[in-house]
Amino acid sequence: MPQSTVDERFIELADIVNDIAREIRVRGAHSTPVVPLTPTQSQIMRYVHTHPGCSASDIADGSGLQRANVSTALRELRTRGYLISHRDETDGRAIRIHATERADETIARLREAWAGLLAAGWESGAAGGADDLAAVTATLARLRDGLTAEPARKAFPAEAPASAAGGADSIR
């Protein structure tokens, strides 16, 4: 196994953050009476809630999702009543996307459920007091801000599939 050049503390932090996110998703789905969304739909809803009036291109660029996947998910979210779209008042070519009241109510219930899960975990884990919670929250917010300062990019370039040896498309 090759030697890692990444600080082990960041590997541990990444594992912890992923574990916490998984627990929130799994337990939140079981404890909240809302229609489950796919990861892509969830990512789009979070983007639209933090960027009201965005376009489909804004969502794709800001989230790192493929445009075709965004278009499909937007259609599904509109059908479920979570999003509305309308033409931009100043640029009639642009379509602006907003969350509906139903989506706002749903995200509020989800956030309350998530907060309850974190509070229970904080208490059962014998974590610190309010000052520690404020410090953890501020630290994680700085980490998030650092990660989202630039658009998401693929870490590894896609490789072309290996062609069958001697096939019609192979170069000799």
C-alpha positions as CSV (number, residue, x, y, z in Angstrom):
1,M,0.0,0.0,0.0
2,P,1.5,3.4,-1.0
3,Q,2.5,5.8,1.8
4,S,-0.1,8.6,2.2
5,T,1.0,12.2,2.1
6,V,-2.1,13.4,3.8
7,D,-2.0,14.3,7.5
8,E,-3.7,11.4,9.4
9,R,-5.7,13.9,11.4
10,F,-7.5,15.0,8.3
11,I,-8.2,11.4,7.4
12,E,-9.7,10.8,10.8
13,L,-11.7,14.1,10.6
14,A,-13.1,13.1,7.1
15,D,-14.1,9.7,8.5
16,I,-15.9,11.3,11.5
17,V,-17.7,13.9,9.3
18,N,-18.8,11.2,6.9
19,D,-20.0,9.0,9.8
20,I,-22.0,11.9,11.4
21,A,-23.5,12.8,8.0
22,R,-24.6,9.1,7.4
23,E,-26.1,8.9,10.9
24,I,-28.1,12.1,10.3
25,R,-29.4,10.8,6.9
26,V,-30.3,7.4,8.2
27,R,-31.8,8.4,11.5
28,G,-33.5,11.5,10.1
29,A,-35.2,9.4,7.4
30,H,-36.6,7.1,10.1
31,S,-37.7,9.8,12.5
32,T,-39.1,12.5,10.2
33,P,-42.4,12.1,8.3
34,V,-41.3,13.5,5.0
35,V,-41.0,12.0,1.5
36,P,-37.4,10.8,1.1
37,L,-35.2,12.5,-1.6
38,T,-32.3,11.1,-3.5
39,P,-28.9,12.5,-2.7
40,T,-29.0,14.5,-5.9
41,Q,-32.5,15.9,-5.0
42,S,-31.3,16.7,-1.5
43,Q,-28.3,18.5,-2.8
44,I,-30.4,20.6,-5.2
45,M,-32.9,21.5,-2.5
46,R,-30.1,22.6,-0.2
47,Y,-28.6,24.7,-3.0
48,V,-32.0,26.3,-3.9
49,H,-32.7,27.1,-0.2
50,T,-29.4,28.9,0.1
51,H,-29.5,30.5,-3.3
52,P,-33.2,31.5,-4.0
53,G,-33.8,32.6,-7.6
54,C,-30.9,30.5,-8.9
55,S,-30.9,28.9,-12.4
56,A,-30.4,25.3,-13.3
57,S,-26.9,26.2,-14.5
58,D,-26.2,27.9,-11.2
59,I,-27.2,24.7,-9.4
60,A,-25.0,22.5,-11.7
61,D,-22.0,24.8,-11.4
62,G,-22.4,25.4,-7.7
63,S,-23.0,21.8,-6.7
64,G,-20.7,20.0,-9.1
65,L,-23.6,18.0,-10.5
66,Q,-24.0,17.1,-14.1
67,R,-26.5,19.4,-15.9
68,A,-28.6,16.4,-17.2
69,N,-28.9,15.1,-13.6
70,V,-29.9,18.5,-12.4
71,S,-32.6,18.9,-15.1
72,T,-34.1,15.4,-14.3
73,A,-34.1,16.1,-10.5
74,L,-35.6,19.6,-11.0
75,R,-38.5,18.0,-13.0
76,E,-39.1,15.5,-10.2
77,L,-38.9,18.2,-7.4
78,R,-41.4,20.4,-9.3
79,T,-43.8,17.4,-9.6
80,R,-43.5,16.8,-5.9
81,G,-44.4,20.4,-5.2
82,Y,-41.0,21.4,-3.7
83,L,-39.9,23.8,-6.4
84,I,-41.4,26.5,-8.7
85,S,-39.8,28.1,-11.7
86,H,-40.6,31.4,-13.4
87,R,-39.1,33.6,-16.1
88,D,-36.7,36.3,-14.9
89,E,-38.5,39.7,-14.9
90,T,-35.5,41.5,-16.5
91,D,-34.1,38.7,-18.7
92,G,-37.0,36.8,-20.1
93,R,-34.6,34.0,-21.4
94,A,-33.6,33.1,-17.8
95,I,-35.6,30.7,-15.6
96,R,-35.4,31.4,-11.9
97,I,-36.0,28.6,-9.3
98,H,-37.5,28.9,-5.9
99,A,-38.5,26.6,-3.1
100,T,-42.2,26.3,-2.3
101,E,-43.8,26.8,1.1
102,R,-44.1,23.0,1.2
103,A,-40.4,22.7,0.8
104,D,-39.7,25.3,3.4
105,E,-41.9,23.5,5.9
106,T,-40.3,20.2,5.1
107,I,-36.7,21.5,5.5
108,A,-37.7,23.1,8.8
109,R,-39.0,19.7,10.1
110,L,-35.8,18.0,8.8
111,R,-33.5,20.6,10.4
112,E,-35.4,20.2,13.7
113,A,-35.0,16.4,13.5
114,W,-31.3,16.7,12.6
115,A,-30.8,19.1,15.5
116,G,-32.5,16.7,17.9
117,L,-30.2,13.9,16.7
118,L,-27.1,16.0,17.2
119,A,-28.3,17.1,20.6
120,A,-28.9,13.5,21.7
121,G,-25.5,12.5,20.3
122,W,-23.8,15.5,22.0
123,E,-25.4,14.6,25.4
124,S,-24.8,10.8,25.2
125,G,-21.2,11.3,24.1
126,A,-20.5,13.2,27.2
127,A,-19.5,16.2,25.1
128,G,-18.7,19.6,26.5
129,G,-20.9,22.5,27.3
130,A,-22.4,25.4,25.3
131,D,-18.9,27.0,24.8
132,D,-17.6,23.8,23.3
133,L,-20.6,23.5,21.0
134,A,-20.1,27.0,19.8
135,A,-16.4,26.3,19.1
136,V,-17.2,23.1,17.2
137,T,-19.9,24.8,15.2
138,A,-17.6,27.8,14.3
139,T,-14.8,25.4,13.3
140,L,-17.0,23.3,11.1
141,A,-18.5,26.4,9.5
142,R,-14.9,27.6,8.7
143,L,-14.1,24.2,7.2
144,R,-17.3,24.2,5.1
145,D,-16.6,27.8,3.9
146,G,-13.1,26.7,2.9
147,L,-14.4,23.8,1.0
148,T,-17.1,25.7,-0.8
149,A,-15.0,28.8,-1.6
150,E,-14.3,27.4,-5.1
151,P,-16.6,25.3,-7.3
152,A,-16.4,21.5,-7.0
153,R,-14.1,19.8,-9.5
154,K,-13.4,16.2,-10.2
155,A,-10.3,15.1,-8.4
156,F,-9.4,12.5,-11.0
157,P,-9.9,12.9,-14.8
158,A,-12.2,10.4,-16.4
159,E,-10.3,7.8,-18.3
160,A,-11.4,6.6,-21.7
161,P,-12.6,3.0,-21.6
162,A,-10.1,0.4,-22.9
163,S,-11.2,-0.8,-26.3
164,A,-11.2,-4.5,-27.1
165,A,-8.0,-5.5,-28.6
166,G,-8.3,-5.8,-32.4
167,G,-11.8,-4.4,-32.4
168,A,-13.2,-2.2,-35.1
169,D,-12.5,0.9,-33.1
170,S,-8.9,0.0,-32.1
171,I,-5.9,1.7,-33.5
172,R,-3.1,-0.4,-34.7
